[in-house]
Amino acid sequence: MNLQSIRIITADIKRLVSFYETITGLPAKWLTDDFAEVTIGSCTLAIGSTNTLSFFGSDIAEPANNKSIIIEFRVENVDDSYTIIKDTAKDIVQEPTTMPWGNRSLLFRDADGNLINFFTPLSQDALKRFN
């Protein structure tokens, strides 16, 4: 089994896709006007408009209402990423901080309020976990 993608449902797909293109530095591939993907390494961040919900049934997802998931991206240098993020993200939850488990972490919200964590492993144990 492989985790292939994480999908975010949004009421404003153009705004959210633009946000993720900016923070990742990667272009989205638009499959339709209501569905785009940003491929990051071996995983894909899929972004669908609320119109795509009709294919699955009504009331299965509610955009901009996430209270339990943090989407995490390993980055080369959290502090360098912060210089880009601070001008893009309107809600910085936590500026770059070294966590007790050895990662340096930057926590912020995307345009729909979903939590995003950029992290860089620093300690030897953290580096071992990701290599």
N, C-alpha and C positions, 0 to 999 in steps of 0.2 A: 504494500500500500504506500502511496506517496501523496502528500498534501500538494495539490496542484494549484489551488487558488483560494483566495478570500474574496467574497463579493460584498460590496457595499451598495445598498439601495438608496437613492437620493431623489429629491424633488427638483434638484437643479444640477443636472448632469454636466453641463458645460463648465459651470463654476468649479465643481468638485474635480473633474478630470484636469482642468487647468491647474488647480492646487497641487495635485499629485505629480503632474509633469514638472512643475516648478521645484517641489521639494526633492524629487528623485533625480532631476536632470535628464529624464528619459521621456521620449515621446509616447503618447498613447496610440494604440491601434484601434480605430473606430470600426466596429463590425456592422453597426447600424446607428441611426441617430439616437437610439436609446441604450446603446451598449458599447462600452470601450474597455480595453485591457491595457495595463502597464505591466510589462514583463520585467521582473527584477530577479536576476539570477535564474534559479530553477523554479521560481514561484511566480504566479500572476496575481496582480491585484485587479479584479474585475469590478467595474462600476456600471450599474444598471439604473436606468430611470424607473420611477414608480410605474411607468407603462409596462415594464417587463413583468410585473407581478401578475398580470392577467393570465400569463401562461401557466402559473402554478396554482392559482386559486386566490380568492380575496382574503384580505386581512392576515397574510402570513408574515409580513414584515412592515415595520413602521420607520420611515426615514428620520434621521436626526434624533434618534431616541436611544442610542447605545449607552448603557450604564455598566457594562460588564466586560468588555473586550478592549485590549490594548493591542494595536497593530505595531509590531516591532521590526525595525530595520537596523541591521548591523552596518555601521558606517566606518570609514577609515579613521576619522577624527571628529568626535562630537563637538569639540570647541570650534573647529572650522565650520562645521555644519550649522552651528548656532548663528554665525554671522549671516547666513542665508535665511534661516528660519525666522529670526527675530523680525525681519521685515515682511515676511510672508504670512506667518501665523498670527492671528489676532489674539490668541489665548495661549500664552506660554504658562504651563502649569508648574514646571520646575526647570530652572536654568541648569546648565551642565553641573552635575553632581556625581561624585564617586560613591557608588553604592557598596554596602557591606559585602556583597558577593563578588566584587571585583570588576564590575562594569562601570564605565562612566556613562551617564544617562542624561538625556534631554527629553522632557515630556511636554507635549503640546497638543492642541486640538486642531483637527482639520476644519474645513469650512462648514461641515455639518455637525461639529462638536465631538466627533469620534476621537478617542485618545490615540496618540501616536508617540512611540518611544524610539528615538535614535540612540543607539548605544555603541560603545567601543569597549571590548574586553581589555583590561589593563593588567590585572594580577596574573600570576603564573597559572593559578587554578582556572581563572576565567579563560585565558588563552588556550589551555588544554581542552576545555569544554567545546570550543569552537574550531579546533584544528583536527 
